[in-house]
Amino acid sequence: MPLRAICFDLDDTLWPCEPVISHAEQVLYDWLSEHYPRLTQQFSIEALRSVRQRATEEHPHLRHDLVALRKLSLAQAAVLAGLSDSLVEPAFEIFMEARHQVDLYDDVLPILEKLRQRYILCALTNGNADVRRVGLGHLFDVALFAREIGAAKPHPALFNAACQYAKALPAQVVHVGDDAICDIAGASAVGMRTVWINRYQKIGYGALTPDATITSLTELESLLLLWDEA
């Protein structure tokens, strides 16, 4: 059965995530220090992270919506600092502007430009990054978000939505991602082929077995052609 669509995870698949989030949180904190010093006098960056973690634990129904959780934690911190939660929207936009200042892995643009000529390309994310805001919107046919679908990977909803968009059976779709559970186990469960991109040579896959493992997206094109011709 010929392949029709390729799905990509975003964070740690197309760019490194941790430095992006750390930078965005620092930019936000600096902005809060300038505009709402009472808040940063009471909360360090680490303390704000603790507020967000507590919000996640107290509102498990929002775990698929990192936008809602971050806004909620900002509102809670504002109230605890004796401030109005009117700061939430402008503060969140400061965070999001910095959150989309990503450094793509070197292999990303060349492979996306090649694959776009042959396949439908779908972006699937549990996070709040948008391929359109990082300058990749022209290379993807659709961007699907856990917060909009109502469930996060490894739940099948995002993967099924990609199949529906591509008008493809799961066997005609390949999912590429870095996370053993969210990406590989989740996509496998709906019948997609899976490619684990293991850029940092992680160990401990256990019983989960991807259809293929690569360390760079430069290996992906030849792999897909091999599967297409099988």
N, C-alpha and C positions, 0 to 999 in steps of 0.2 A: 504494500500500500504506500503510494508516494507521500512524502512529507509535504505538509501544506503550511505549517506555521512553526515559528520558534518563539518561545517565551523566555524572557530574561528577568531574573531578580535584579535589583539595583545595588543597594548598599553591599559593599565588599565583593560584588561581582563586576560592576562597571567602574567603581571607584572605591577607595578605602573610606570606611565610614567613621571610625573613631576620631581621626583628626578633624573631620568636618564638623561633627557634633561638638567636640571640645571647643573648636574655634567659634562656632555659632553661639554656644552658651557663654563664652567670654565676651563676645560682642554684645550680647543681650545684657549681661551683667554690667558692662561698662556704660551702656545706655541707661540702665536703671539707676546706676550710681549718679549719673548726671541729672536725670530728670526726676527720680524718686529716691533721693538719698536715704530717706527714712527706712525704706525697704532693705537696702543693702547694708545699712548699719545694723539691722537685726539679723539678716540672712547672708551667710557666705554662699559661694557657688555650690559647695558641698551640701549645705543646709537646704538650698532650693532643690537640689537633686533628691534629698530625703523627702521633701514635701511631695515631689512628683511620684516617688516610689510609693509613698503612703496613699496617695490618690489612686494609684494603680491597684493597690491591694484592697482599698475600700470600695472601688467601683469596678469589679471584674467584668461587668457587662460592657465596659468601654475599652477593653484591652485591644480590640481590633482597630481603635480610633486614637492614634497617637496625637492627632490635632486636638481632639476634645480633651484628652488627658493633660496635655501641656497647658492648654488654656485654663482648665480647671485648677491645676496646681498654681498657676500664676494668680488666679483669683483668690485662692485660699491664702497664699502668701501675702497678697495685698491686704486682705481683711485682718490677718494676724498682725500686720504692721500698722494697722489703723488707717489704711488708705482705701480709696474707692476702687472697685474692680474695673472702673473705666479705663485703667491702664492696660488691660489685657489685650485688646485688639492691636493697638499700636506696638506694644511690646512683642506680641507674637509675630507681627510682620517684620520687625527688626530681626528676630530670630530666623524667620524663614528666608529672608534675603541672604543672610550669611550661610544658612544651611544649604543653599543651592550654589555656593561657591565651591565646587568640587574640582578635584584634579583627577581626570579620567586616567585609568590605566592606559599605557601606550598602545595596547592591542585593540582598544575598543572601537575607535572610529573606523579603522581600516576594515574590520570584520563586519561591522554593522552596514557599512556602505556596500560591501559585497553581497551580504546575505539579503539585503533589502531587494536586490534585483531578482531574487529567486523565491523568497518566502514572505509570508505575512509575519511581521514582527510585533510582538506584544510585550509590554512592560508590566510586570506584576510585582507589587510591593505591599508589605505590611506597614511600611513607614510613611513618612510625609513628604518624601522627595518626589518631584514631578519632572519627568524627562524633558518636558517643554521648557521648564525654567532653567535647566542646565544646558540648553542648547542642542538637545538631541531629538526634539519633537519631530523634525522633518524625516527622521530615520525610522520612527515607529508608527505603525498603523493605529495603535490604540494603547492607552495607559490605563491600567486597572488598579484600583486602590482597595485595600481591605476595608477601609472606613466607609467607602461607597457601596461595596458589595454586602457588607454586614458581617463579615467573618474573615479571620486572618489565616494565612497558611499555617499549618498544613491542612486546615479545613478544605474540602474540595471545592467550595464556592468560587474562589478566584480562578482555579484551573478550569472549572466547567464554564465560567464566563468567557474565558479565552477561547475555548473550543466553540462556543456559540457564536462569538464574534467572527471567528475564522471560518465558520461553517464547515468544521472539520470534526472527524472522530478523534478521540484521544490518541489513538494509535498513529494518527497523522501529525501529531504535535510533539515537539521536543521542548523540555524545560531545562534551562541552564541556570544553576545557582550554586551558592557556596555553603548553604546550610543543610546538614544531613537530615534534619527532621522537617523543617518548614519547606524546603525545596525538594529534596530527593524523595523522602518518604511520602510527602503530600502529593507530588505529581505522579509518583508510581502508583499510588492508591487509586487514582482515577484512570489509569491505563496509559499515561503518557510515557514516552521514552525520557530518560533522565541523563543529564550530563553534570557531573559534580566538578566544578572548577575549584581546584585545591591549590590556590596560589601560594599558600604558606605551608604546604606539606603537613597538614593536620593528620593526626593518627587517632584511631579508635572508632572506626565506622561501625563496628559491631556487626549485627545481622543485616544491616541496611546495605544493599549493593546497588550502586548506580549502573546504568547501562554502559557508561563510559566515564573515565576520570581524565581530566586534562589539567595542566598547570598554567596554560595561557590560552586565550581565545584564538590565537593563531593556529591552534590545532583543530579548531571547530569546523572550519569549512570542509576540509578533506574528510573528516569523520561523517559529516552530514551527507556528503556526496556518496560515500561508501554505503551508508544506510539507504540512501535514495535508490541506489542501483542494485541493492540486494534483492 
